[in-house]
Amino acid sequence: MGIFSGLESLGLGNMKNTSVYVEDEQKKQERELVVRRAEKHQITEEDCVFEKKIRCPVCDEEFKTKMVKTGRAKLIGQDTDLRPKYQGVDSLKYDAILCPYCGYAALNRFFNYMTSAQAKWIQEQISSSFRGVEQSDRPIYTYDEAIMRHKLALLSTVVKKSKASERAYVCLKLAWLSRGKAETLPEDTPDFAHVKEILYKDEMEDLKNAYEGFATAFSKENFPICGMDELTVSYLLADLARQLGEYKEAKKYISRVLTSRESNERIKSKARTLKDKITEDEMAAEQAAAIKRASEK
């Protein structure tokens, strides 16, 4: 029975199934076309990646590396420790550049900064033993490839005696990659729970190293540090300390953000949210410790 049923006696029976809100047919077709196009052109990781030629500052060889197209990936969110999340691609996988010939690797922002002494150290301690890496024809990097490249970047920071901030930044990226791999790990992965546990342990170890490095850089290096101002690094240190259970230090760093005259409302809002999270986590940790003590009696 349509809403216009009962009008048959008036000669309008043919209208009983008429919709109250009739959508213009042309507009309906246009809307459906937009939806089909959106589904057809869903952004994928391959859409966001391109190959760029790079010349190695250590061995002077030219090679190709995969990078994310500027402006192609849409930022859709951020973790509390500033890990960015993009639609269709984890851009973090493409931040480490690796020379397949000599083994030198570094984050994109640091790759070309190289003194002659540092190049010599890389050649003596890495290149002399490096067996080379075959350049893959795959259009994207897997998480395992990305983690390997970032580990080589971390090794290079140690060998070339980089600043604590550069080492810390690579450790932070490694932690984020372990987290990203865990989030996307297929449930049919053999020993799924065990693999997830290993990834979590790797993430926490890298977060610990990142925290220690940034804490050292905070007191010894000039800002900006890795492109971050003092307030951003303070906020980051607060969240890293929180994740590591160092709640006293977390409160100290977040207080810097909240009391600084240079803090804008955006970062203060994030800091207030993080402060609440620190308090919640500390209370939960204390309750868990109390329950454990009680069970041991």
Buried (B, 14 or more C-beta within 10 A) or exposed (E): EEEBEEEEEEEEEEEBEEEEEEEEEEEEEEEEEEEEEEEEEEBEBEBBBBEEEBEBBBBEEEBEBBBBEEEBBEEEEEEBBBBBBBBBBBBBBBBBBBBBBBBBBBBBEBBEEBEEEBBEBBBEBBBEEBEEBEEEEEEBBEBEBBBBBBBBBBBBBEBBEBBBBBBBBBBBBBBBBBBBBBEEBEEEEEEEEEBBEEBEEBBBBBBBBBBBBBBBBBEEBEBEBBEBEBBBBBBBBBBBBBBBEBBEBBBBBBBBBBEBEEBEEEBBEBBEEBBEBBBEBBEEEEEEEEEEEEEEE
